[in-house]
Structures are given as structure tokens and as C-alpha cells.
Amino acid sequence: MRVAAALLVLGCAGWAQFKSTVSLVVAPTTVTDSKGRYVDGLTPEELTLYDNNVPQAIQMDWMMYPISLVVVVQTSSNSGAVIDKLGGSGILFTQLLAADAGETAVISFSDRVTVHQEFTANAETVIHALGMLRKEGGRARMLDAMRQALAMLGERPAGRRRIILMIAERRDRSSAAQLPEVMERVQRLNATVYWLTYSPFLEPFTVKPKTAEDLKPEAERIKIRQCALCPAPDNTPVPPDLGPGGLIYGMAELFRLHQPDLSRLFTNTTGGRTLSFLKKNALEQAIQLVGEEVHRQYVLSFEAKGGEPGKFHAIRVAVKNRPDLQVKTREGYWALQ
């Protein structure tokens, strides 16, 4: 089902309330061959972008625009195993995804949204911010967190690519922000959303056994015993963290399956990608895949022709005379007043 149809099911009358015009639509486009290898070197003349099946005059940006990346991490009570896996991954965000001239910010969300690190190009600072994350609360205010990320991206200088990388479940818990409001903001900023998602039921079984020393704050942990009289690390085993669990929690999770899959809605609409992971190496591979895709895309743009406010415009891109190639771009955009 297309994203437009999914939002119509949710009752998207709110789209008609938009009051300003988006004239430029940016469509990050990935082209691969039958073996999944990236195809480079295509020219604008070889690509056709269709807006509701009508060919558009496009621009292709050859310049490598610097990236502003916001890493958004869910830290609710069922996310402990995921937070553990993020240790040491900061270098991947800064070097592989944000890359040269890029900048990375880190925020978390559960019962509230917290900015842990403003935009920085320093990998060590990002690694430290991720290492200090701790699970807290039982909610997952995804839309509130995305609204915060978009507010931060909106303050960055013009001429930067805006990317949000969510590391979270697929469905929201108790956000104050509304879906149409956040989707509108994503569209206005031409931000791209990538989503690394997981199963909160399976994740706890993929974590190595912990000791009491592991549970101490980072600054208080004893890595190596310094002398014979110095304190030794507390290697007392602790029970595994299985998350909230319980029958009531399980029933609530089943009910949440009827809520919209935000990971698909945002990634399909913005031209991003949803990847699932279970173990740490799969998480790191997913970050690498996102980095590869971001830096091998054709950044196409065109002037939106307006139309009826709230109407969804489907976008597709094709390579002329090359039906063997696979092309992925954003599914479309909504016409705004």
C-alpha cells in the first residue's frame, strides 16, 4: 500500500491546513544494477523524473553538499540491549555517514526528548554522547523526537543535506506532536529519514552477560586494576535485562500493531530506507549501508507545480533505455497551500 493510502486511512484532513508553498522538491535517487551494485556516472539527460506520471524538468546537483545528521535513539525501558550495542558506533556515524565537512548531533527520547550533543564534527564527542545514553521511562515519543530533530536541522545553514537517522521501534507511544505536523516539516526541509529498527522482544537475548561493574556509570568503572591494593572490578554477575515483559506489556504491544508504522511512512516518503538489526554487527552493517547509499545517490530536484492542497503527488524516476536498472527515490510529496 502506498504511503498516501496509509495516511488516508489515518484520516489526514489536517493536510488541508498547510498555508505556505513548497516550490522545490528534492528527490535523492539511488540507481543499482541487477546485482545490487551502485551505478555511477549517469547524466540528467539519462534520467526522467515523473510527478503523477508527468515528466518534469530536473536539476542534478553534482556538488557534494556537506551533511547535517541527527542520530535519534530510543531509550525507553525496552531499549537497554540496543543502547549497549551503540557503544563505539559513533565513529561510524561521523566518518561513514556525515563524512567530510559533515556534522552530527545526538538526541534520545522516551518519556521526554533530550538533546545529548549539539552538532559537532568531533567523532570522540559523538562517541561519548552515545556511550552516556541510559534507558529511562516506558514511552516512545518518536514524533516529538523527530520534531526536535527537524527544529535543529532547520537552524543549519542553507546548502547542507539534512538527514535524520532513527534507531527505534516502528510505532509511537504518547507523542504530543501530530503526524501531519511532523510530516509537513520533513517535507518543507527536504530532509531524508533513515530508520534502523529492531524487535524489543528479541533484542534482550542478544546481549552478552553483564557484571555489576558494567552497570556503573562510565566514569566510575574500573577497566584495569592499577595495583595490588587498588579496588578490583566488581565481576559479580547480574541477571539479564529482559525489558518490561509481562502479560499486560505483551497485550499492549499487540494493540500497538494497529498504529501506523512510522518507519515505513517517513523513509518511503523522503527517499530513505528502513533496515532491521538484531546483533551488534548487524547494526554496524546497517549504518555502513546507509552511509554507502547516502554518498552514492543522485540528488535530483524540480519545481513543484502546486495543485490541490493535501493531494499526494507520486514520484518515480526511470533511466532512459535501461529497464534492467533498479531506481529508488522518495514515493512523493503533498501539495501545500
C-alpha positions as CSV (number, residue, x, y, z in Angstrom):
1,M,0.0,0.0,0.0
2,R,1.4,3.4,-0.9
3,V,2.2,5.9,1.8
4,A,-0.6,8.2,0.6
5,A,-3.2,5.4,1.1
6,A,-1.9,4.6,4.5
7,L,-2.2,8.2,5.6
8,L,-5.7,8.5,4.2
9,V,-6.7,5.6,6.3
10,L,-5.4,7.6,9.3
11,G,-7.7,10.5,8.4
12,C,-5.4,13.1,7.0
13,A,-7.8,16.1,6.8
14,G,-5.1,18.0,8.6
15,W,-3.1,18.3,5.4
16,A,-5.5,20.8,4.0
17,Q,-4.4,23.2,6.8
18,F,-1.0,23.9,5.3
19,K,-0.6,27.6,4.3
20,S,2.7,28.1,2.5
21,T,4.2,26.9,-0.7
22,V,7.0,24.4,-1.2
23,S,8.4,25.3,-4.6
24,L,11.4,22.9,-4.7
25,V,11.2,19.2,-4.2
26,V,14.4,17.3,-3.6
27,A,14.5,13.6,-4.6
28,P,17.6,11.7,-3.5
29,T,17.8,8.8,-6.1
30,T,19.7,5.5,-5.9
31,V,20.4,3.5,-9.0
32,T,21.6,-0.1,-8.9
33,D,22.1,-2.9,-11.4
34,S,20.7,-6.4,-11.2
35,K,23.4,-7.5,-8.7
36,G,22.7,-4.6,-6.4
37,R,25.8,-2.6,-7.3
38,Y,25.6,1.2,-7.5
39,V,25.5,2.7,-10.9
40,D,27.5,5.9,-11.1
41,G,28.1,8.5,-13.9
42,L,24.6,9.0,-15.2
43,T,23.7,12.4,-16.5
44,P,20.5,14.4,-16.1
45,E,19.6,13.6,-19.8
46,E,19.6,9.9,-18.9
47,L,17.2,10.3,-16.1
48,T,13.5,11.1,-16.2
49,L,11.5,12.1,-13.1
50,Y,7.7,11.8,-13.2
51,D,5.4,13.7,-11.0
52,N,2.0,11.9,-11.2
53,N,3.3,10.4,-14.4
54,V,4.1,13.8,-15.9
55,P,7.8,14.2,-16.9
56,Q,9.5,17.1,-15.1
57,A,12.4,19.3,-15.9
58,I,15.1,18.3,-13.3
59,Q,18.3,19.6,-11.9
60,M,21.0,17.2,-10.7
61,D,23.4,18.5,-8.1
62,W,26.9,17.4,-8.8
63,M,28.3,19.2,-5.8
64,M,28.8,17.0,-2.7
65,Y,26.9,19.1,-0.2
66,P,28.0,18.7,3.5
67,I,25.7,16.6,5.7
68,S,23.9,17.7,8.9
69,L,23.0,14.4,10.6
70,V,20.8,13.9,13.7
71,V,21.1,10.5,15.3
72,V,17.9,9.9,17.3
73,V,17.9,7.0,19.8
74,Q,15.0,5.4,21.6
75,T,16.0,5.0,25.3
76,S,12.8,3.6,26.8
77,S,12.8,0.7,29.3
78,N,12.8,-2.0,26.5
79,S,15.8,-0.4,24.7
80,G,18.6,-1.4,27.1
81,A,20.0,-4.0,24.7
82,V,20.1,-1.6,21.8
83,I,21.8,1.1,23.9
84,D,24.5,-1.4,24.7
85,K,25.2,-2.1,21.1
86,L,25.7,1.6,20.3
87,G,28.9,1.7,22.3
88,G,31.7,2.6,20.0
89,S,29.5,3.2,17.0
90,G,29.9,7.0,17.0
91,I,32.9,6.8,14.6
92,L,30.6,5.1,12.0
93,F,28.1,8.0,12.2
94,T,30.8,10.7,11.8
95,Q,33.1,9.1,9.4
96,L,30.9,6.9,7.2
97,L,27.6,8.8,7.2
98,A,28.3,12.5,8.0
99,A,31.8,12.2,6.5
100,D,34.0,15.1,5.4
101,A,32.7,18.5,6.3
102,G,29.7,16.8,8.0
103,E,28.3,17.3,11.4
104,T,26.4,15.1,13.8
105,A,24.0,15.7,16.7
106,V,22.6,13.1,19.1
107,I,19.2,13.1,20.9
108,S,17.3,10.5,22.8
109,F,13.6,10.0,23.5
110,S,11.4,8.1,25.9
111,D,9.1,9.9,28.3
112,R,10.8,13.1,27.2
113,V,13.2,14.2,24.4
114,T,16.8,15.1,25.4
115,V,19.5,16.7,23.3
116,H,22.7,15.0,24.3
117,Q,25.0,16.6,21.7
118,E,24.6,19.6,19.5
119,F,26.0,19.5,16.0
120,T,29.7,18.7,16.0
121,A,32.4,17.3,13.7
122,N,34.3,15.7,16.6
123,A,33.9,11.9,16.5
124,E,35.1,11.5,20.1
125,T,32.3,13.8,21.3
126,V,29.7,11.8,19.4
127,I,31.1,8.5,20.8
128,H,30.9,10.0,24.3
129,A,27.3,11.1,23.9
130,L,26.2,7.7,22.7
131,G,28.2,6.0,25.5
132,M,26.4,8.0,28.1
133,L,22.9,7.0,27.0
134,R,20.8,5.1,29.6
135,K,17.4,3.6,29.4
136,E,14.6,5.6,31.1
137,G,10.9,5.7,31.1
138,G,8.4,3.5,29.3
139,R,7.1,5.7,26.5
140,A,8.5,6.3,23.0
141,R,7.8,9.8,21.9
142,M,9.0,9.3,18.3
143,L,7.1,12.2,16.7
144,D,8.2,14.5,19.5
145,A,11.8,13.4,18.9
146,M,11.6,13.9,15.2
147,R,10.1,17.3,15.6
148,Q,13.1,18.2,17.8
149,A,15.5,16.9,15.2
150,L,13.8,18.9,12.5
151,A,13.9,22.0,14.6
152,M,17.7,21.5,14.9
153,L,18.1,20.9,11.2
154,G,16.0,23.9,10.3
155,E,18.6,26.1,12.0
156,R,21.5,24.8,10.0
157,P,22.9,26.9,7.1
158,A,21.4,26.6,3.6
159,G,23.2,24.2,1.2
160,R,23.5,21.3,3.6
161,R,21.8,17.9,3.2
162,R,19.6,17.2,6.1
163,I,19.4,13.6,7.3
164,I,17.7,12.0,10.4
165,L,18.8,8.5,11.4
166,M,16.2,7.0,13.8
167,I,17.3,4.0,15.9
168,A,14.0,2.9,17.3
169,E,10.9,0.7,17.2
170,R,8.4,1.3,14.4
171,R,5.5,2.8,16.3
172,D,5.0,5.9,18.5
173,R,4.0,5.9,22.2
174,S,2.3,9.1,23.5
175,S,3.8,11.9,21.5
176,A,2.3,15.4,21.7
177,A,3.3,16.2,18.1
178,Q,0.8,15.1,15.4
179,L,1.8,13.1,12.4
180,P,0.6,15.6,9.7
181,E,2.6,18.4,11.5
182,V,5.8,16.4,11.5
183,M,5.4,15.1,8.0
184,E,4.8,18.7,6.8
185,R,8.0,19.8,8.5
186,V,10.0,17.0,7.0
187,Q,8.8,17.9,3.5
188,R,9.5,21.6,3.9
189,L,13.1,21.0,4.9
190,N,13.5,18.3,2.2
191,A,15.0,16.1,5.0
192,T,15.7,12.4,4.4
193,V,14.8,9.9,7.1
194,Y,16.6,6.6,7.6
195,W,15.4,4.1,10.2
196,L,17.2,1.3,12.0
197,T,14.7,-0.8,13.8
198,Y,14.5,-3.9,16.0
199,S,12.3,-6.2,17.9
200,P,12.2,-5.3,21.6
201,F,11.2,-8.9,22.4
202,L,14.3,-10.5,20.8
203,E,16.9,-7.8,21.5
204,P,17.5,-8.7,25.2
205,F,18.5,-12.2,24.2
206,T,21.4,-10.9,22.0
207,V,23.3,-9.1,24.8
208,K,26.4,-10.6,26.5
209,P,26.1,-11.4,30.2
210,K,26.8,-8.3,32.4
211,T,28.6,-7.8,35.7
212,A,28.0,-5.3,38.4
213,E,30.9,-3.2,37.1
214,D,29.2,-2.9,33.7
215,L,26.2,-1.2,35.3
216,K,28.2,1.6,36.9
217,P,28.4,5.0,35.2
218,E,31.1,5.1,32.6
219,A,33.3,7.5,34.7
220,E,33.2,5.1,37.7
221,R,34.0,1.9,36.0
222,I,37.3,0.1,36.8
223,K,38.7,-1.0,33.4
224,I,42.0,-2.5,34.7
225,R,43.2,-3.0,38.3
226,Q,46.1,-0.5,38.7
227,C,47.8,-2.1,41.7
228,A,47.6,-4.9,44.2
229,L,46.0,-2.6,46.8
230,C,43.7,-0.9,44.4
231,P,40.0,-1.9,44.1
232,A,39.3,-4.7,41.6
233,P,36.4,-4.6,39.1
234,D,33.2,-6.0,40.6
235,N,32.7,-9.0,38.4
236,T,29.6,-10.2,40.2
237,P,27.1,-11.5,37.5
238,V,23.8,-9.7,37.3
239,P,20.5,-11.0,35.9
240,P,19.9,-10.3,32.2
241,D,17.8,-7.3,31.3
242,L,14.7,-8.7,29.7
243,G,12.9,-5.4,29.4
244,P,9.4,-4.7,30.9
245,G,8.0,-8.1,29.9
246,G,4.8,-9.3,31.5
247,L,1.4,-10.2,30.1
248,I,0.0,-6.7,30.2
249,Y,3.0,-5.3,28.4
250,G,2.6,-8.1,25.7
251,M,-1.1,-7.3,25.2
252,A,-0.3,-3.6,24.9
253,E,2.3,-4.3,22.3
254,L,-0.2,-6.4,20.3
255,F,-2.6,-3.4,20.4
256,R,0.1,-1.1,19.1
257,L,0.4,-3.1,15.9
258,H,-2.7,-1.3,14.7
259,Q,-0.9,2.0,14.9
260,P,0.9,3.4,11.8
261,D,4.4,2.1,11.0
262,L,6.3,5.4,11.2
263,S,9.5,3.8,9.9
264,R,7.9,3.0,6.6
265,L,5.9,6.2,6.3
266,F,8.9,8.5,6.8
267,T,11.5,6.6,4.9
268,N,9.3,5.8,1.9
269,T,8.1,9.4,1.7
270,T,11.5,11.0,2.0
271,G,13.6,8.6,-0.1
272,G,15.3,7.0,2.9
273,R,15.5,3.3,3.9
274,T,14.3,1.1,6.8
275,L,16.8,-1.6,7.9
276,S,16.3,-4.1,10.7
277,F,19.0,-5.5,13.0
278,L,19.3,-7.9,15.9
279,K,23.0,-8.2,16.8
280,K,25.7,-5.5,17.1
281,N,27.5,-6.5,13.9
282,A,24.1,-6.2,12.0
283,L,23.7,-2.7,13.5
284,E,27.1,-1.7,12.3
285,Q,26.5,-3.1,8.9
286,A,23.2,-1.2,8.6
287,I,25.0,2.1,9.4
288,Q,27.6,1.3,6.7
289,L,24.8,0.5,4.2
290,V,23.1,3.8,4.9
291,G,26.5,5.6,4.6
292,E,27.1,4.0,1.2
293,E,23.7,4.8,-0.1
294,V,23.8,8.5,1.0
295,H,27.1,9.1,-0.7
296,R,26.2,7.3,-4.0
297,Q,22.9,9.0,-4.6
298,Y,21.9,11.3,-7.4
299,V,20.4,14.4,-5.8
300,L,17.6,15.5,-8.1
301,S,15.3,18.5,-7.7
302,F,12.4,20.1,-9.5
303,E,9.9,22.8,-9.2
304,A,6.6,21.6,-7.7
305,K,3.6,22.8,-9.7
306,G,1.3,23.1,-6.7
307,G,-2.2,21.6,-7.2
308,E,-5.0,20.9,-4.8
309,P,-3.7,21.3,-1.2
310,G,-3.4,18.0,0.6
311,K,-3.2,16.0,-2.6
312,F,-0.4,13.4,-2.8
313,H,1.9,13.5,-5.8
314,A,3.6,10.3,-6.6
315,I,7.2,10.5,-7.8
316,R,9.2,7.9,-9.8
317,V,12.5,8.1,-11.6
318,A,13.5,6.0,-14.6
319,V,16.8,5.6,-16.5
320,K,16.1,6.0,-20.3
321,N,16.6,2.9,-22.3
322,R,17.8,0.9,-19.2
323,P,14.9,-1.1,-17.9
324,D,17.4,-3.5,-16.3
325,L,18.4,-0.9,-13.7
326,Q,16.6,-0.5,-10.3
327,V,15.8,3.0,-9.3
328,K,14.7,4.1,-5.8
329,T,13.6,7.6,-4.8
330,R,11.1,9.2,-2.5
331,E,7.5,8.0,-3.1
332,G,6.2,11.5,-3.4
333,Y,5.1,14.7,-1.7
334,W,1.9,16.5,-0.6
335,A,0.8,19.7,-2.4
336,L,0.7,22.5,0.1
337,Q,-1.2,25.8,0.1
